[in-house]
Amino acid sequence: MRTALSIAGSDSSGGAGIQADIKTMTLNGVYAMSAITALTAQNTTGVSDIWEVTPEFLGQQIDSVFEDIPPDAVKIGMVSSSKLIRVIAQKLKTHKAENIVVDPVMVATSGSKLIADDAVRILTAELLPIATIVTPNLPEAEVLSGMSIQSPDDMVAAAKRINEAYGCAVLCKGGHSLNDANDLLYANGSYKWFEGKRIDNPNTHGTGCTLSSAISANLAKGFDLSDSVRRAKDYISGALASMLDLGRGSGPMNHAFDLTSRFADEAK
């Protein structure tokens, strides 16, 4: 069985972060493992507190995974400080990690800020150059590219700038009201649009975590970058279309929308 490691923060409400990553990886057919960067006290309405792990402990978690069950892919999500980012980059280089997917989590769906300003600089200097692909939404792509994005052409220009600056492929996600969830994959000097139909579901908590985790799961299984993105988009569309409605804010998706087994049956 192929394996994948998520390096990210915990979401106590289960819709994003490590919890969403493990659900997504499992439903996409790989064995999921984790290295937790921070505990968050959060729900669908916002983040009330963040308790960050020490760099030493994060490093020990990553070492423990690689020394026993080396992952076929690594997804990196919420990392709030520069010290933790440095440890992640160092450990992934040491263990010669492959298929590295970076979701540059900067702001939660609820609007809560999740990363320190100096950490963005370390992210671009040390983590993106070793990444296979980075998956920014439009606000994050503006930060990484240093330009305003107001049109599909701007998405292409921003993705090109990020790709040329850091060497990794870029999936620029267009779901922030610019278009109907059309995403742009830029790699090796060329780009490809992945069209998506906007699903009328306000419960989008954890969409970025879910998409990047699904991409990493498919890379772990041997799909190329384009197929991994396409399959991940199909999965997230199904999770949104299931129309799960939990919580008082922007709720989670149904990651297990396609879970069909007798172990999922409810009592009659």
C-alpha positions in Angstrom: 0.0 0.0 0.0 1.3 3.5 -0.9 1.8 5.9 2.0 1.6 9.7 2.5 2.6 12.0 5.3 0.8 15.2 6.3 2.8 17.8 8.2 0.2 20.3 9.4 -1.8 21.7 12.3 -4.6 19.9 14.1 -8.2 21.2 13.7 -10.3 20.4 16.7 -13.5 20.6 14.7 -12.2 18.0 12.2 -12.9 19.8 9.0 -9.4 21.0 8.1 -5.8 20.4 9.0 -4.5 17.0 10.0 -8.0 15.6 10.4 -9.1 16.5 6.9 -5.7 15.3 5.5 -6.0 11.9 7.1 -9.6 11.5 5.9 -8.8 12.6 2.4 -5.7 10.4 2.1 -7.5 7.4 3.4 -10.5 7.9 1.0 -8.0 8.3 -1.8 -6.4 4.9 -1.2 -3.2 5.5 0.7 -2.0 4.9 4.2 -2.0 8.3 6.0 0.6 9.4 8.6 1.0 12.7 10.4 3.5 15.1 12.0 1.6 17.8 13.9 2.9 21.4 13.8 0.4 22.9 16.1 -2.8 22.3 18.0 -5.6 24.8 17.3 -8.7 25.5 19.2 -11.1 26.1 16.4 -14.5 25.4 14.9 -16.5 26.5 11.9 -16.7 30.1 13.1 -13.0 30.7 13.8 -9.7 30.0 15.5 -9.6 31.0 19.2 -6.1 29.7 20.0 -3.0 28.1 18.6 -0.5 26.0 20.6 2.6 25.4 18.5 4.9 22.4 19.0 8.6 22.9 19.5 10.9 22.5 16.5 12.7 19.6 18.2 9.5 17.7 18.7 8.3 18.3 15.1 11.7 17.0 13.9 11.3 13.9 16.0 7.9 13.2 14.6 9.2 13.5 11.0 12.2 11.3 11.8 10.0 8.7 13.4 7.9 8.4 10.2 10.7 8.3 7.7 12.8 5.9 9.7 10.1 3.3 9.8 7.5 3.9 7.1 9.0 6.2 4.4 6.2 8.1 2.8 5.6 8.1 -1.0 4.4 11.7 -0.8 4.5 14.5 1.7 1.8 17.2 2.1 2.7 20.3 4.1 -0.1 22.5 5.4 -0.3 25.0 8.3 3.1 25.9 9.6 2.9 29.1 11.6 6.5 30.0 12.4 9.9 30.2 10.6 11.6 27.8 13.1 9.2 25.0 12.2 9.5 25.6 8.5 13.3 25.4 8.8 13.1 22.1 10.6 10.7 20.7 8.0 12.9 21.7 5.1 16.0 20.3 6.8 14.3 17.0 7.6 12.8 16.5 4.1 16.2 17.2 2.5 17.9 14.7 4.9 15.4 12.0 4.2 15.3 12.7 0.5 11.6 13.1 0.5 9.7 12.9 -2.9 6.4 14.2 -4.1 6.3 17.2 -1.8 3.0 19.2 -1.9 3.0 22.6 -0.2 -0.3 24.2 0.7 0.8 27.6 1.8 -1.9 28.1 4.5 -1.9 31.7 5.5 -5.5 32.5 6.4 -8.3 30.1 7.5 -11.6 30.0 5.7 -13.1 31.9 8.7 -10.6 34.7 8.1 -8.2 33.9 11.0 -4.5 34.5 10.3 -2.5 31.3 10.6 1.1 32.3 9.8 3.6 34.9 11.0 4.9 37.4 8.5 8.6 36.3 8.8 7.5 32.7 8.2 6.4 33.6 4.7 9.9 34.6 3.8 11.4 31.4 5.2 8.7 29.4 3.4 9.7 30.8 0.0 13.4 30.6 0.7 13.7 27.1 2.1 10.5 25.1 1.4 9.2 26.0 -2.0 12.6 25.3 -3.8 12.3 21.6 -2.7 8.6 21.3 -3.4 7.0 19.4 -6.3 4.0 21.7 -6.3 2.6 24.6 -4.3 -1.2 25.1 -4.2 -2.0 28.8 -3.3 -5.4 30.3 -3.5 -5.6 33.8 -5.0 -4.7 35.8 -1.9 -1.8 33.5 -1.2 -0.7 33.6 -4.8 -0.7 37.4 -4.6 1.7 37.2 -1.6 4.0 34.7 -3.2 4.1 36.4 -6.6 4.1 40.0 -5.3 1.4 41.0 -7.8 -2.3 41.7 -7.8 -4.6 39.1 -9.4 -7.7 40.5 -11.0 -8.2 38.2 -14.1 -7.4 34.8 -15.5 -4.5 36.3 -17.3 -3.2 37.6 -14.0 -3.4 34.1 -12.6 -1.2 32.8 -15.5 1.3 35.6 -14.9 1.4 35.1 -11.1 1.8 31.3 -11.5 4.6 31.8 -14.0 6.4 34.2 -11.6 6.1 31.8 -8.7 7.3 28.9 -10.9 10.3 30.8 -12.2 11.3 32.1 -8.8 11.2 28.8 -6.9 11.3 26.1 -9.5 8.2 24.2 -8.3 5.0 23.6 -10.2 2.1 25.9 -9.2 -1.6 25.2 -8.9 -3.3 28.6 -8.6 -6.8 28.1 -7.3 -9.4 30.4 -8.7 -12.2 29.7 -6.3 -12.1 33.1 -4.5 -14.8 34.7 -6.7 -12.6 35.3 -9.7 -14.2 32.4 -11.7 -16.2 29.2 -11.4 -13.6 27.3 -9.4 -11.3 27.1 -12.5 -7.7 26.2 -11.3 -4.5 26.8 -13.2 -1.6 24.4 -13.2 1.7 25.9 -14.3 4.7 23.6 -14.7 7.8 23.4 -17.0 7.1 26.6 -18.8 3.5 25.7 -19.8 0.1 25.9 -18.2 -3.2 24.0 -18.2 -6.6 25.0 -17.0 -8.8 22.7 -14.9 -12.4 23.8 -15.2 -14.7 23.3 -12.3 -18.3 24.1 -11.7 -19.0 26.2 -8.6 -21.1 24.1 -6.2 -23.6 26.2 -4.3 -22.5 25.0 -0.9 -21.3 27.6 1.7 -19.6 24.9 3.8 -16.1 25.1 2.4 -14.0 24.7 5.6 -10.9 22.7 4.8 -11.1 22.8 1.0 -7.5 23.8 0.5 -6.3 21.1 2.9 -8.5 18.5 1.2 -7.3 19.4 -2.3 -3.6 19.3 -1.5 -4.0 16.1 0.4 -5.8 14.4 -2.5 -3.0 15.6 -4.9 -0.4 14.1 -2.6 -2.3 10.8 -2.4 -2.5 10.5 -6.1 1.2 11.4 -6.6 2.0 8.7 -4.0 0.1 6.2 -6.1 2.1 7.1 -9.2 -0.2 9.4 -11.1 1.5 12.3 -12.9 1.0 15.9 -11.8 -1.8 16.7 -14.2 -3.8 13.5 -13.5 -3.3 14.0 -9.7 -4.8 17.5 -9.9 -7.7 16.3 -12.0 -8.5 13.4 -9.7 -8.2 15.6 -6.6 -10.6 18.2 -8.1 -13.1 15.4 -8.9 -12.8 14.2 -5.3 -13.3 17.6 -3.7 -16.3 18.3 -6.0 -17.9 15.1 -4.7 -17.2 16.0 -1.1 -18.8 19.5 -1.6 -21.8 18.1 -3.6 -22.6 15.8 -0.7 -23.9 19.0 1.0 -22.9 18.1 4.6 -24.2 20.9 6.9 -22.5 21.0 10.3 -21.7 23.9 12.6 -22.8 27.5 12.8 -20.1 28.9 10.4 -18.5 27.7 7.2 -18.8 24.0 7.9 -16.8 21.0 6.7 -17.2 18.9 3.6 -18.2 15.2 3.7 -14.8 13.6 3.1 -16.4 10.2 3.4 -19.1 10.8 0.7 -18.0 7.7 -1.2 -17.5 5.5 1.8 -19.6 2.4 1.1 -19.1 -0.6 3.3 -21.0 -2.5 5.9 -18.9 -0.9 8.6 -20.5 2.5 7.8 -24.0 1.2 8.2 -26.2 2.8 10.9 -28.4 0.9 13.2 -31.8 0.0 11.8 
